[in-house]
Every structure is written in C-alpha cells, then in structure tokens.
C-alpha cells in the first residue's frame, strides 16, 4: 500500500506545485483596483461572514446571526449602500 500511495502522492504534489507556479508566475496585481473592488464595488458584503462569526462568539445562535447578516448583505446590494453603514 505505502509503495503506491507515497510515490503517487508526491508526484501529484509536485505536479500541483508546478501548475500553481505557472498560474501565478505572470500574475499582474493592481492594488488600487483591488482596494476599489473591496471597498466600493462589493459594498463591504465580503465582511458579512466575519460579522456573523463575531456575533456567534458573542453568544448569538448561528441561525439568527446568519439570517441577520444575510439580510443586511442583501439590503446593502439592493439599496446600493455600504454593509458597514447598515
């Protein structure tokens, strides 16, 4: 069993490292565009999971925290305002 798993596993890992390297080797990053997307275009909805986790750590049940943060995320998109403001 080990004679097959370890060689196959390491060969697959090597292949994945090569492919990941090729993927990011010529990657061009535009920090200002990324910042605009996170702060403006997404309306801060990406942070809803962090808010839900904070609510749960404060003792709020999962289902209540989930419904509340999801509702605010939908409102932010519908009303075109920032999640943080809501």
Backbone torsions as a table, in degrees:
resi	resn	phi	psi	omega
1	UNK	NA	-51.1	-179.4
2	UNK	-62.7	-28.9	-178.4
3	UNK	-66.1	-19.6	-179.6
4	UNK	-103.1	-39.2	-174.5
5	UNK	-68.3	-49.7	-175.9
6	UNK	-64.9	-47.9	177.9
7	UNK	-62.8	-43.0	179.2
8	UNK	-65.1	-41.9	-179.8
9	UNK	-63.9	-43.6	179.9
10	UNK	-71.2	-35.7	176.9
11	UNK	-64.4	-41.6	178.1
12	UNK	-65.9	-41.3	177.5
13	UNK	-61.1	-44.4	177.9
14	UNK	-59.3	-46.5	179.4
15	UNK	-60.0	-44.1	-179.3
16	UNK	-65.5	-37.2	177.5
17	UNK	-64.8	-42.9	178.1
18	UNK	-61.3	-46.5	-179.5
19	UNK	-65.2	-40.8	178.7
20	UNK	-65.1	-38.9	177.7
21	UNK	-62.5	-44.8	178.1
22	UNK	-61.8	-35.6	-178.2
23	UNK	-65.9	-42.4	-174.5
24	UNK	-100.5	-4.4	-175.8
25	UNK	-59.0	-46.6	-177.7
26	UNK	-105.9	23.1	-178.5
27	UNK	-68.4	132.0	178.1
28	UNK	-109.5	126.4	-177.7
29	UNK	-112.4	132.9	177.6
30	UNK	-113.5	92.8	-174.6
31	UNK	-57.0	-39.3	-178.9
32	UNK	-66.9	-38.3	177.9
33	UNK	-67.6	-39.4	177.7
34	UNK	-62.8	-43.5	179.4
35	UNK	-62.5	-43.4	179.0
36	UNK	-63.1	-41.9	-179.4
37	UNK	-63.0	-43.5	-178.7
38	UNK	-70.5	-38.6	-173.9
39	UNK	-90.7	-33.4	-173.3
40	UNK	-109.7	-60.2	-171.7
41	UNK	-63.5	-39.8	-176.8
42	UNK	-85.5	-7.5	179.8
43	UNK	58.4	23.9	176.9
44	UNK	74.5	8.5	-177.7
45	UNK	-63.1	-26.2	-180.0
46	UNK	-59.1	-22.7	-177.3
47	UNK	-84.8	-2.0	-174.9
48	UNK	-62.1	-34.3	178.6
49	UNK	-66.3	-39.6	178.0
50	UNK	-63.9	-38.6	177.6
51	UNK	-65.8	-42.6	178.8
52	UNK	-61.1	-43.8	179.3
53	UNK	-63.6	-40.7	178.3
54	UNK	-63.8	-40.2	177.4
55	UNK	-63.1	-41.7	-179.6
56	UNK	-67.2	-37.3	176.6
57	UNK	-65.6	-27.5	178.5
58	UNK	-82.8	-1.4	175.3
59	UNK	108.0	0.7	179.1
60	UNK	-77.8	138.2	178.7
61	UNK	-64.3	151.3	-176.5
62	UNK	-54.9	-51.4	-174.4
63	UNK	-60.9	-41.0	179.6
64	UNK	-67.4	-45.8	179.6
65	UNK	-62.0	-41.2	-179.7
66	UNK	-63.8	-49.3	-179.2
67	UNK	-61.6	-40.1	-178.6
68	UNK	-65.9	-49.9	-177.4
69	UNK	-68.8	-35.3	178.1
70	UNK	-66.6	-42.2	178.6
71	UNK	-61.0	-42.0	178.0
72	UNK	-66.1	-37.5	178.9
73	UNK	-63.7	-44.3	177.7
74	UNK	-63.8	-40.0	178.0
75	UNK	-63.0	-41.4	-179.5
76	UNK	-59.7	-41.4	179.8
77	UNK	-71.9	-46.3	-177.9
78	UNK	-64.2	-43.7	-176.3
79	UNK	-89.4	-0.8	179.7
80	UNK	54.0	46.6	175.2
81	UNK	-125.8	172.4	-176.3
82	UNK	-83.8	141.3	-180.0
83	UNK	-56.6	-39.1	-178.7
84	UNK	-61.6	-34.9	-179.9
85	UNK	-67.5	-34.2	-178.5
86	UNK	-73.7	NA	NA
